[in-house]
Amino acid sequence: MLESRLLVTPREACYRLGGISPRHLWNLSQPRGPLPVVRLGRRVFFRPEDLAVFVERAARQSAGQFNGGAGDEQ
């Protein structure tokens, strides 16, 4: 899927991450968490490709837990 927008708003990022709350997104965002942000002035944005990588890593971690750790190697 080709993404036409370079950046998405926190509201859009919450939606793309499965409908998480803005507070949860804030806790996942850098510097508190692993999700990179782009700051333009006082505004905060997210890159769609960073959201996709975050979801992929979370899916691999979840699969590793269910497979007895078999999917955790990198």
Buried (B, 14 or more C-beta within 10 A) or exposed (E): EEEEEEBBEBEBBBEBBEEBEEEEBBEBBEEEBEBBBEEEEEEBBBBBEBBEBBEEEBEBEEEBEEEEEEBEEE
